[in-house]
Amino acid sequence: MADESKHVAKFRANHLQSGEQIVAWGEGYIGEMMGKGKDAQHNGVLIITGSRAAFYRKGLFGEVIETMPLKGITSIERKSFMGHRSLRLHTSHDALEFKTFKKEKEQALFDAIEEGRHAGAQPAAPAAPPAGGDAMAALTKLGELKAAGVLTEEEFSAKKAELLARL
């Protein structure tokens, strides 16, 4: 990793939880240029750990910290225009837009967020073949697996078509 920013060093010292490690970080800002109040621009770093994304800025008169758990991020919006890049992280009730000029850092942040969002996700178990050729029981079981969220819509449809062909 490149030389650590003063913001990253302060975050590591004051806000990093036990067992938590910084996966990626990048310098940039949140807020709007020339913004006021809650839209004021804050220069700092976006820090990605194994469990959360945090914007952090340590200033002379205080600090700014905004965090969101990676598992709570519902979508990521990426934009770039003339070298200016932004990552907008959406949750069910909030959003955080981070802006930077460094393409490699933005890509590393995006990759780390995606990895953290999907870490521990278990792949869908394929439906077991019906025992003894009982396709109706298998269809019932298949419906239960879909209702429980174990199967995706595509997996459910493919297996259902296969079972109906056996009838």
MODELLER restraints for C-alpha pairs under 7 A, 6 or more apart:
rsr = mdl.restraints
at = mdl.atoms
rsr.add(forms.Gaussian(group=physical.xy_distance, feature=features.Distance(at['CA:7:A'], at['CA:44:A']), mean=6.48, stdev=0.5))
rsr.add(forms.Gaussian(group=physical.xy_distance, feature=features.Distance(at['CA:7:A'], at['CA:45:A']), mean=6.56, stdev=0.5))
rsr.add(forms.Gaussian(group=physical.xy_distance, feature=features.Distance(at['CA:7:A'], at['CA:56:A']), mean=6.56, stdev=0.5))
rsr.add(forms.Gaussian(group=physical.xy_distance, feature=features.Distance(at['CA:7:A'], at['CA:57:A']), mean=5.71, stdev=0.5))
rsr.add(forms.Gaussian(group=physical.xy_distance, feature=features.Distance(at['CA:7:A'], at['CA:58:A']), mean=5.77, stdev=0.5))
rsr.add(forms.Gaussian(group=physical.xy_distance, feature=features.Distance(at['CA:11:A'], at['CA:56:A']), mean=6.99, stdev=0.5))
rsr.add(forms.Gaussian(group=physical.xy_distance, feature=features.Distance(at['CA:20:A'], at['CA:49:A']), mean=6.54, stdev=0.5))
rsr.add(forms.Gaussian(group=physical.xy_distance, feature=features.Distance(at['CA:20:A'], at['CA:50:A']), mean=6.62, stdev=0.5))
rsr.add(forms.Gaussian(group=physical.xy_distance, feature=features.Distance(at['CA:21:A'], at['CA:49:A']), mean=5.48, stdev=0.5))
rsr.add(forms.Gaussian(group=physical.xy_distance, feature=features.Distance(at['CA:21:A'], at['CA:50:A']), mean=6.43, stdev=0.5))
rsr.add(forms.Gaussian(group=physical.xy_distance, feature=features.Distance(at['CA:22:A'], at['CA:47:A']), mean=6.82, stdev=0.5))
rsr.add(forms.Gaussian(group=physical.xy_distance, feature=features.Distance(at['CA:22:A'], at['CA:48:A']), mean=5.91, stdev=0.5))
rsr.add(forms.Gaussian(group=physical.xy_distance, feature=features.Distance(at['CA:22:A'], at['CA:49:A']), mean=4.38, stdev=0.5))
rsr.add(forms.Gaussian(group=physical.xy_distance, feature=features.Distance(at['CA:23:A'], at['CA:48:A']), mean=5.56, stdev=0.5))
rsr.add(forms.Gaussian(group=physical.xy_distance, feature=features.Distance(at['CA:23:A'], at['CA:49:A']), mean=5.02, stdev=0.5))
rsr.add(forms.Gaussian(group=physical.xy_distance, feature=features.Distance(at['CA:23:A'], at['CA:50:A']), mean=6.50, stdev=0.5))
rsr.add(forms.Gaussian(group=physical.xy_distance, feature=features.Distance(at['CA:23:A'], at['CA:112:A']), mean=6.70, stdev=0.5))
rsr.add(forms.Gaussian(group=physical.xy_distance, feature=features.Distance(at['CA:24:A'], at['CA:47:A']), mean=6.04, stdev=0.5))
rsr.add(forms.Gaussian(group=physical.xy_distance, feature=features.Distance(at['CA:24:A'], at['CA:48:A']), mean=5.18, stdev=0.5))
rsr.add(forms.Gaussian(group=physical.xy_distance, feature=features.Distance(at['CA:24:A'], at['CA:108:A']), mean=6.62, stdev=0.5))
rsr.add(forms.Gaussian(group=physical.xy_distance, feature=features.Distance(at['CA:24:A'], at['CA:109:A']), mean=5.89, stdev=0.5))
rsr.add(forms.Gaussian(group=physical.xy_distance, feature=features.Distance(at['CA:24:A'], at['CA:112:A']), mean=6.52, stdev=0.5))
rsr.add(forms.Gaussian(group=physical.xy_distance, feature=features.Distance(at['CA:25:A'], at['CA:45:A']), mean=6.50, stdev=0.5))
rsr.add(forms.Gaussian(group=physical.xy_distance, feature=features.Distance(at['CA:25:A'], at['CA:46:A']), mean=5.46, stdev=0.5))
rsr.add(forms.Gaussian(group=physical.xy_distance, feature=features.Distance(at['CA:25:A'], at['CA:47:A']), mean=4.37, stdev=0.5))
rsr.add(forms.Gaussian(group=physical.xy_distance, feature=features.Distance(at['CA:25:A'], at['CA:48:A']), mean=6.02, stdev=0.5))
rsr.add(forms.Gaussian(group=physical.xy_distance, feature=features.Distance(at['CA:25:A'], at['CA:109:A']), mean=6.48, stdev=0.5))
rsr.add(forms.Gaussian(group=physical.xy_distance, feature=features.Distance(at['CA:26:A'], at['CA:45:A']), mean=5.40, stdev=0.5))
rsr.add(forms.Gaussian(group=physical.xy_distance, feature=features.Distance(at['CA:26:A'], at['CA:46:A']), mean=5.50, stdev=0.5))
rsr.add(forms.Gaussian(group=physical.xy_distance, feature=features.Distance(at['CA:26:A'], at['CA:47:A']), mean=6.83, stdev=0.5))
rsr.add(forms.Gaussian(group=physical.xy_distance, feature=features.Distance(at['CA:26:A'], at['CA:105:A']), mean=5.50, stdev=0.5))
rsr.add(forms.Gaussian(group=physical.xy_distance, feature=features.Distance(at['CA:27:A'], at['CA:44:A']), mean=5.82, stdev=0.5))
rsr.add(forms.Gaussian(group=physical.xy_distance, feature=features.Distance(at['CA:27:A'], at['CA:45:A']), mean=4.35, stdev=0.5))
rsr.add(forms.Gaussian(group=physical.xy_distance, feature=features.Distance(at['CA:27:A'], at['CA:46:A']), mean=6.54, stdev=0.5))
rsr.add(forms.Gaussian(group=physical.xy_distance, feature=features.Distance(at['CA:27:A'], at['CA:100:A']), mean=6.58, stdev=0.5))
rsr.add(forms.Gaussian(group=physical.xy_distance, feature=features.Distance(at['CA:28:A'], at['CA:43:A']), mean=5.85, stdev=0.5))
rsr.add(forms.Gaussian(group=physical.xy_distance, feature=features.Distance(at['CA:28:A'], at['CA:44:A']), mean=5.71, stdev=0.5))
rsr.add(forms.Gaussian(group=physical.xy_distance, feature=features.Distance(at['CA:28:A'], at['CA:45:A']), mean=5.76, stdev=0.5))
rsr.add(forms.Gaussian(group=physical.xy_distance, feature=features.Distance(at['CA:28:A'], at['CA:98:A']), mean=6.79, stdev=0.5))
rsr.add(forms.Gaussian(group=physical.xy_distance, feature=features.Distance(at['CA:28:A'], at['CA:99:A']), mean=5.41, stdev=0.5))
rsr.add(forms.Gaussian(group=physical.xy_distance, feature=features.Distance(at['CA:28:A'], at['CA:100:A']), mean=4.39, stdev=0.5))
rsr.add(forms.Gaussian(group=physical.xy_distance, feature=features.Distance(at['CA:29:A'], at['CA:41:A']), mean=6.61, stdev=0.5))
rsr.add(forms.Gaussian(group=physical.xy_distance, feature=features.Distance(at['CA:29:A'], at['CA:42:A']), mean=5.40, stdev=0.5))
rsr.add(forms.Gaussian(group=physical.xy_distance, feature=features.Distance(at['CA:29:A'], at['CA:43:A']), mean=4.22, stdev=0.5))
rsr.add(forms.Gaussian(group=physical.xy_distance, feature=features.Distance(at['CA:29:A'], at['CA:44:A']), mean=5.59, stdev=0.5))
rsr.add(forms.Gaussian(group=physical.xy_distance, feature=features.Distance(at['CA:29:A'], at['CA:98:A']), mean=5.78, stdev=0.5))
rsr.add(forms.Gaussian(group=physical.xy_distance, feature=features.Distance(at['CA:29:A'], at['CA:99:A']), mean=5.33, stdev=0.5))
rsr.add(forms.Gaussian(group=physical.xy_distance, feature=features.Distance(at['CA:29:A'], at['CA:100:A']), mean=6.67, stdev=0.5))
rsr.add(forms.Gaussian(group=physical.xy_distance, feature=features.Distance(at['CA:30:A'], at['CA:41:A']), mean=5.70, stdev=0.5))
rsr.add(forms.Gaussian(group=physical.xy_distance, feature=features.Distance(at['CA:30:A'], at['CA:42:A']), mean=5.47, stdev=0.5))
rsr.add(forms.Gaussian(group=physical.xy_distance, feature=features.Distance(at['CA:30:A'], at['CA:43:A']), mean=6.72, stdev=0.5))
rsr.add(forms.Gaussian(group=physical.xy_distance, feature=features.Distance(at['CA:30:A'], at['CA:97:A']), mean=6.03, stdev=0.5))
rsr.add(forms.Gaussian(group=physical.xy_distance, feature=features.Distance(at['CA:30:A'], at['CA:98:A']), mean=4.98, stdev=0.5))
rsr.add(forms.Gaussian(group=physical.xy_distance, feature=features.Distance(at['CA:30:A'], at['CA:99:A']), mean=6.24, stdev=0.5))
rsr.add(forms.Gaussian(group=physical.xy_distance, feature=features.Distance(at['CA:31:A'], at['CA:39:A']), mean=4.84, stdev=0.5))
rsr.add(forms.Gaussian(group=physical.xy_distance, feature=features.Distance(at['CA:31:A'], at['CA:40:A']), mean=5.22, stdev=0.5))
rsr.add(forms.Gaussian(group=physical.xy_distance, feature=features.Distance(at['CA:31:A'], at['CA:41:A']), mean=4.26, stdev=0.5))
rsr.add(forms.Gaussian(group=physical.xy_distance, feature=features.Distance(at['CA:31:A'], at['CA:42:A']), mean=6.30, stdev=0.5))
rsr.add(forms.Gaussian(group=physical.xy_distance, feature=features.Distance(at['CA:32:A'], at['CA:39:A']), mean=5.66, stdev=0.5))
rsr.add(forms.Gaussian(group=physical.xy_distance, feature=features.Distance(at['CA:32:A'], at['CA:40:A']), mean=5.85, stdev=0.5))
rsr.add(forms.Gaussian(group=physical.xy_distance, feature=features.Distance(at['CA:32:A'], at['CA:41:A']), mean=5.09, stdev=0.5))
rsr.add(forms.Gaussian(group=physical.xy_distance, feature=features.Distance(at['CA:33:A'], at['CA:41:A']), mean=5.59, stdev=0.5))
rsr.add(forms.Gaussian(group=physical.xy_distance, feature=features.Distance(at['CA:34:A'], at['CA:40:A']), mean=6.77, stdev=0.5))
rsr.add(forms.Gaussian(group=physical.xy_distance, feature=features.Distance(at['CA:34:A'], at['CA:41:A']), mean=6.84, stdev=0.5))
rsr.add(forms.Gaussian(group=physical.xy_distance, feature=features.Distance(at['CA:35:A'], at['CA:41:A']), mean=5.99, stdev=0.5))
rsr.add(forms.Gaussian(group=physical.xy_distance, feature=features.Distance(at['CA:43:A'], at['CA:57:A']), mean=6.57, stdev=0.5))
rsr.add(forms.Gaussian(group=physical.xy_distance, feature=features.Distance(at['CA:44:A'], at['CA:56:A']), mean=5.66, stdev=0.5))
rsr.add(forms.Gaussian(group=physical.xy_distance, feature=features.Distance(at['CA:44:A'], at['CA:57:A']), mean=4.47, stdev=0.5))
rsr.add(forms.Gaussian(group=physical.xy_distance, feature=features.Distance(at['CA:45:A'], at['CA:55:A']), mean=5.64, stdev=0.5))
rsr.add(forms.Gaussian(group=physical.xy_distance, feature=features.Distance(at['CA:45:A'], at['CA:56:A']), mean=5.48, stdev=0.5))
rsr.add(forms.Gaussian(group=physical.xy_distance, feature=features.Distance(at['CA:45:A'], at['CA:57:A']), mean=6.58, stdev=0.5))
rsr.add(forms.Gaussian(group=physical.xy_distance, feature=features.Distance(at['CA:46:A'], at['CA:53:A']), mean=6.97, stdev=0.5))
rsr.add(forms.Gaussian(group=physical.xy_distance, feature=features.Distance(at['CA:46:A'], at['CA:54:A']), mean=5.65, stdev=0.5))
rsr.add(forms.Gaussian(group=physical.xy_distance, feature=features.Distance(at['CA:46:A'], at['CA:55:A']), mean=4.37, stdev=0.5))
rsr.add(forms.Gaussian(group=physical.xy_distance, feature=features.Distance(at['CA:46:A'], at['CA:56:A']), mean=6.45, stdev=0.5))
rsr.add(forms.Gaussian(group=physical.xy_distance, feature=features.Distance(at['CA:47:A'], at['CA:53:A']), mean=5.76, stdev=0.5))
rsr.add(forms.Gaussian(group=physical.xy_distance, feature=features.Distance(at['CA:47:A'], at['CA:54:A']), mean=5.11, stdev=0.5))
rsr.add(forms.Gaussian(group=physical.xy_distance, feature=features.Distance(at['CA:47:A'], at['CA:55:A']), mean=6.14, stdev=0.5))
rsr.add(forms.Gaussian(group=physical.xy_distance, feature=features.Distance(at['CA:48:A'], at['CA:54:A']), mean=6.40, stdev=0.5))
rsr.add(forms.Gaussian(group=physical.xy_distance, feature=features.Distance(at['CA:48:A'], at['CA:109:A']), mean=6.94, stdev=0.5))
rsr.add(forms.Gaussian(group=physical.xy_distance, feature=features.Distance(at['CA:48:A'], at['CA:112:A']), mean=6.73, stdev=0.5))
rsr.add(forms.Gaussian(group=physical.xy_distance, feature=features.Distance(at['CA:48:A'], at['CA:113:A']), mean=6.79, stdev=0.5))
rsr.add(forms.Gaussian(group=physical.xy_distance, feature=features.Distance(at['CA:50:A'], at['CA:116:A']), mean=5.86, stdev=0.5))
rsr.add(forms.Gaussian(group=physical.xy_distance, feature=features.Distance(at['CA:51:A'], at['CA:69:A']), mean=5.89, stdev=0.5))
rsr.add(forms.Gaussian(group=physical.xy_distance, feature=features.Distance(at['CA:51:A'], at['CA:70:A']), mean=5.58, stdev=0.5))
rsr.add(forms.Gaussian(group=physical.xy_distance, feature=features.Distance(at['CA:51:A'], at['CA:116:A']), mean=6.46, stdev=0.5))
rsr.add(forms.Gaussian(group=physical.xy_distance, feature=features.Distance(at['CA:52:A'], at['CA:67:A']), mean=6.68, stdev=0.5))
rsr.add(forms.Gaussian(group=physical.xy_distance, feature=features.Distance(at['CA:52:A'], at['CA:68:A']), mean=5.59, stdev=0.5))
rsr.add(forms.Gaussian(group=physical.xy_distance, feature=features.Distance(at['CA:52:A'], at['CA:69:A']), mean=4.15, stdev=0.5))
rsr.add(forms.Gaussian(group=physical.xy_distance, feature=features.Distance(at['CA:52:A'], at['CA:70:A']), mean=4.78, stdev=0.5))
rsr.add(forms.Gaussian(group=physical.xy_distance, feature=features.Distance(at['CA:53:A'], at['CA:67:A']), mean=5.58, stdev=0.5))
rsr.add(forms.Gaussian(group=physical.xy_distance, feature=features.Distance(at['CA:53:A'], at['CA:68:A']), mean=5.45, stdev=0.5))
rsr.add(forms.Gaussian(group=physical.xy_distance, feature=features.Distance(at['CA:53:A'], at['CA:69:A']), mean=6.27, stdev=0.5))
rsr.add(forms.Gaussian(group=physical.xy_distance, feature=features.Distance(at['CA:53:A'], at['CA:70:A']), mean=6.27, stdev=0.5))
rsr.add(forms.Gaussian(group=physical.xy_distance, feature=features.Distance(at['CA:54:A'], at['CA:65:A']), mean=6.72, stdev=0.5))
rsr.add(forms.Gaussian(group=physical.xy_distance, feature=features.Distance(at['CA:54:A'], at['CA:66:A']), mean=5.49, stdev=0.5))
rsr.add(forms.Gaussian(group=physical.xy_distance, feature=features.Distance(at['CA:54:A'], at['CA:67:A']), mean=4.15, stdev=0.5))
rsr.add(forms.Gaussian(group=physical.xy_distance, feature=features.Distance(at['CA:54:A'], at['CA:68:A']), mean=6.52, stdev=0.5))
rsr.add(forms.Gaussian(group=physical.xy_distance, feature=features.Distance(at['CA:55:A'], at['CA:65:A']), mean=5.54, stdev=0.5))
rsr.add(forms.Gaussian(group=physical.xy_distance, feature=features.Distance(at['CA:55:A'], at['CA:66:A']), mean=5.17, stdev=0.5))
rsr.add(forms.Gaussian(group=physical.xy_distance, feature=features.Distance(at['CA:55:A'], at['CA:67:A']), mean=6.39, stdev=0.5))
rsr.add(forms.Gaussian(group=physical.xy_distance, feature=features.Distance(at['CA:56:A'], at['CA:64:A']), mean=5.64, stdev=0.5))
rsr.add(forms.Gaussian(group=physical.xy_distance, feature=features.Distance(at['CA:56:A'], at['CA:65:A']), mean=4.57, stdev=0.5))
rsr.add(forms.Gaussian(group=physical.xy_distance, feature=features.Distance(at['CA:56:A'], at['CA:66:A']), mean=6.74, stdev=0.5))
rsr.add(forms.Gaussian(group=physical.xy_distance, feature=features.Distance(at['CA:57:A'], at['CA:63:A']), mean=5.47, stdev=0.5))
rsr.add(forms.Gaussian(group=physical.xy_distance, feature=features.Distance(at['CA:57:A'], at['CA:64:A']), mean=5.07, stdev=0.5))
rsr.add(forms.Gaussian(group=physical.xy_distance, feature=features.Distance(at['CA:57:A'], at['CA:65:A']), mean=6.54, stdev=0.5))
rsr.add(forms.Gaussian(group=physical.xy_distance, feature=features.Distance(at['CA:58:A'], at['CA:64:A']), mean=6.56, stdev=0.5))
rsr.add(forms.Gaussian(group=physical.xy_distance, feature=features.Distance(at['CA:70:A'], at['CA:113:A']), mean=6.58, stdev=0.5))
rsr.add(forms.Gaussian(group=physical.xy_distance, feature=features.Distance(at['CA:70:A'], at['CA:116:A']), mean=5.90, stdev=0.5))
rsr.add(forms.Gaussian(group=physical.xy_distance, feature=features.Distance(at['CA:70:A'], at['CA:117:A']), mean=5.09, stdev=0.5))
rsr.add(forms.Gaussian(group=physical.xy_distance, feature=features.Distance(at['CA:71:A'], at['CA:117:A']), mean=4.98, stdev=0.5))
rsr.add(forms.Gaussian(group=physical.xy_distance, feature=features.Distance(at['CA:72:A'], at['CA:91:A']), mean=5.72, stdev=0.5))
rsr.add(forms.Gaussian(group=physical.xy_distance, feature=features.Distance(at['CA:73:A'], at['CA:89:A']), mean=6.44, stdev=0.5))
rsr.add(forms.Gaussian(group=physical.xy_distance, feature=features.Distance(at['CA:73:A'], at['CA:90:A']), mean=5.56, stdev=0.5))
rsr.add(forms.Gaussian(group=physical.xy_distance, feature=features.Distance(at['CA:73:A'], at['CA:91:A']), mean=4.60, stdev=0.5))
rsr.add(forms.Gaussian(group=physical.xy_distance, feature=features.Distance(at['CA:74:A'], at['CA:90:A']), mean=5.66, stdev=0.5))
rsr.add(forms.Gaussian(group=physical.xy_distance, feature=features.Distance(at['CA:74:A'], at['CA:91:A']), mean=5.08, stdev=0.5))
rsr.add(forms.Gaussian(group=physical.xy_distance, feature=features.Distance(at['CA:74:A'], at['CA:92:A']), mean=6.68, stdev=0.5))
rsr.add(forms.Gaussian(group=physical.xy_distance, feature=features.Distance(at['CA:75:A'], at['CA:89:A']), mean=6.25, stdev=0.5))
rsr.add(forms.Gaussian(group=physical.xy_distance, feature=features.Distance(at['CA:75:A'], at['CA:90:A']), mean=5.28, stdev=0.5))
rsr.add(forms.Gaussian(group=physical.xy_distance, feature=features.Distance(at['CA:76:A'], at['CA:87:A']), mean=6.78, stdev=0.5))
rsr.add(forms.Gaussian(group=physical.xy_distance, feature=features.Distance(at['CA:76:A'], at['CA:88:A']), mean=5.68, stdev=0.5))
rsr.add(forms.Gaussian(group=physical.xy_distance, feature=features.Distance(at['CA:76:A'], at['CA:89:A']), mean=4.81, stdev=0.5))
rsr.add(forms.Gaussian(group=physical.xy_distance, feature=features.Distance(at['CA:76:A'], at['CA:90:A']), mean=6.18, stdev=0.5))
rsr.add(forms.Gaussian(group=physical.xy_distance, feature=features.Distance(at['CA:77:A'], at['CA:87:A']), mean=5.77, stdev=0.5))
rsr.add(forms.Gaussian(group=physical.xy_distance, feature=features.Distance(at['CA:77:A'], at['CA:88:A']), mean=4.91, stdev=0.5))
rsr.add(forms.Gaussian(group=physical.xy_distance, feature=features.Distance(at['CA:77:A'], at['CA:89:A']), mean=6.54, stdev=0.5))
rsr.add(forms.Gaussian(group=physical.xy_distance, feature=features.Distance(at['CA:78:A'], at['CA:86:A']), mean=5.77, stdev=0.5))
rsr.add(forms.Gaussian(group=physical.xy_distance, feature=features.Distance(at['CA:78:A'], at['CA:87:A']), mean=4.82, stdev=0.5))
rsr.add(forms.Gaussian(group=physical.xy_distance, feature=features.Distance(at['CA:78:A'], at['CA:88:A']), mean=6.44, stdev=0.5))
rsr.add(forms.Gaussian(group=physical.xy_distance, feature=features.Distance(at['CA:79:A'], at['CA:85:A']), mean=5.68, stdev=0.5))
rsr.add(forms.Gaussian(group=physical.xy_distance, feature=features.Distance(at['CA:79:A'], at['CA:86:A']), mean=5.27, stdev=0.5))
rsr.add(forms.Gaussian(group=physical.xy_distance, feature=features.Distance(at['CA:79:A'], at['CA:87:A']), mean=6.77, stdev=0.5))
rsr.add(forms.Gaussian(group=physical.xy_distance, feature=features.Distance(at['CA:80:A'], at['CA:86:A']), mean=6.36, stdev=0.5))
rsr.add(forms.Gaussian(group=physical.xy_distance, feature=features.Distance(at['CA:83:A'], at['CA:101:A']), mean=5.81, stdev=0.5))
rsr.add(forms.Gaussian(group=physical.xy_distance, feature=features.Distance(at['CA:84:A'], at['CA:100:A']), mean=6.18, stdev=0.5))
rsr.add(forms.Gaussian(group=physical.xy_distance, feature=features.Distance(at['CA:84:A'], at['CA:101:A']), mean=4.87, stdev=0.5))
rsr.add(forms.Gaussian(group=physical.xy_distance, feature=features.Distance(at['CA:85:A'], at['CA:99:A']), mean=5.66, stdev=0.5))
rsr.add(forms.Gaussian(group=physical.xy_distance, feature=features.Distance(at['CA:85:A'], at['CA:100:A']), mean=5.31, stdev=0.5))
rsr.add(forms.Gaussian(group=physical.xy_distance, feature=features.Distance(at['CA:85:A'], at['CA:101:A']), mean=5.74, stdev=0.5))
rsr.add(forms.Gaussian(group=physical.xy_distance, feature=features.Distance(at['CA:86:A'], at['CA:97:A']), mean=6.67, stdev=0.5))
rsr.add(forms.Gaussian(group=physical.xy_distance, feature=features.Distance(at['CA:86:A'], at['CA:98:A']), mean=5.54, stdev=0.5))
rsr.add(forms.Gaussian(group=physical.xy_distance, feature=features.Distance(at['CA:86:A'], at['CA:99:A']), mean=4.26, stdev=0.5))
rsr.add(forms.Gaussian(group=physical.xy_distance, feature=features.Distance(at['CA:86:A'], at['CA:100:A']), mean=6.25, stdev=0.5))
rsr.add(forms.Gaussian(group=physical.xy_distance, feature=features.Distance(at['CA:87:A'], at['CA:97:A']), mean=5.66, stdev=0.5))
rsr.add(forms.Gaussian(group=physical.xy_distance, feature=features.Distance(at['CA:87:A'], at['CA:98:A']), mean=5.27, stdev=0.5))
rsr.add(forms.Gaussian(group=physical.xy_distance, feature=features.Distance(at['CA:87:A'], at['CA:99:A']), mean=6.45, stdev=0.5))
rsr.add(forms.Gaussian(group=physical.xy_distance, feature=features.Distance(at['CA:88:A'], at['CA:95:A']), mean=6.66, stdev=0.5))
rsr.add(forms.Gaussian(group=physical.xy_distance, feature=features.Distance(at['CA:88:A'], at['CA:96:A']), mean=5.52, stdev=0.5))
rsr.add(forms.Gaussian(group=physical.xy_distance, feature=features.Distance(at['CA:88:A'], at['CA:97:A']), mean=4.12, stdev=0.5))
rsr.add(forms.Gaussian(group=physical.xy_distance, feature=features.Distance(at['CA:88:A'], at['CA:98:A']), mean=6.27, stdev=0.5))
rsr.add(forms.Gaussian(group=physical.xy_distance, feature=features.Distance(at['CA:89:A'], at['CA:95:A']), mean=5.41, stdev=0.5))
rsr.add(forms.Gaussian(group=physical.xy_distance, feature=features.Distance(at['CA:89:A'], at['CA:96:A']), mean=5.19, stdev=0.5))
rsr.add(forms.Gaussian(group=physical.xy_distance, feature=features.Distance(at['CA:89:A'], at['CA:97:A']), mean=6.32, stdev=0.5))
rsr.add(forms.Gaussian(group=physical.xy_distance, feature=features.Distance(at['CA:90:A'], at['CA:96:A']), mean=6.72, stdev=0.5))
rsr.add(forms.Gaussian(group=physical.xy_distance, feature=features.Distance(at['CA:124:A'], at['CA:150:A']), mean=5.51, stdev=0.5))
rsr.add(forms.Gaussian(group=physical.xy_distance, feature=features.Distance(at['CA:124:A'], at['CA:151:A']), mean=5.70, stdev=0.5))
rsr.add(forms.Gaussian(group=physical.xy_distance, feature=features.Distance(at['CA:125:A'], at['CA:150:A']), mean=6.74, stdev=0.5))
rsr.add(forms.Gaussian(group=physical.xy_distance, feature=features.Distance(at['CA:127:A'], at['CA:142:A']), mean=6.72, stdev=0.5))
rsr.add(forms.Gaussian(group=physical.xy_distance, feature=features.Distance(at['CA:130:A'], at['CA:138:A']), mean=5.41, stdev=0.5))
rsr.add(forms.Gaussian(group=physical.xy_distance, feature=features.Distance(at['CA:135:A'], at['CA:163:A']), mean=5.85, stdev=0.5))
rsr.add(forms.Gaussian(group=physical.xy_distance, feature=features.Distance(at['CA:135:A'], at['CA:166:A']), mean=6.98, stdev=0.5))
rsr.add(forms.Gaussian(group=physical.xy_distance, feature=features.Distance(at['CA:135:A'], at['CA:167:A']), mean=6.76, stdev=0.5))
rsr.add(forms.Gaussian(group=physical.xy_distance, feature=features.Distance(at['CA:139:A'], at['CA:160:A']), mean=6.70, stdev=0.5))
rsr.add(forms.Gaussian(group=physical.xy_distance, feature=features.Distance(at['CA:139:A'], at['CA:163:A']), mean=7.00, stdev=0.5))
rsr.add(forms.Gaussian(group=physical.xy_distance, feature=features.Distance(at['CA:142:A'], at['CA:156:A']), mean=6.97, stdev=0.5))
rsr.add(forms.Gaussian(group=physical.xy_distance, feature=features.Distance(at['CA:145:A'], at['CA:151:A']), mean=5.97, stdev=0.5))
rsr.add(forms.Gaussian(group=physical.xy_distance, feature=features.Distance(at['CA:146:A'], at['CA:152:A']), mean=6.71, stdev=0.5))
rsr.add(forms.Gaussian(group=physical.xy_distance, feature=features.Distance(at['CA:146:A'], at['CA:156:A']), mean=6.52, stdev=0.5))
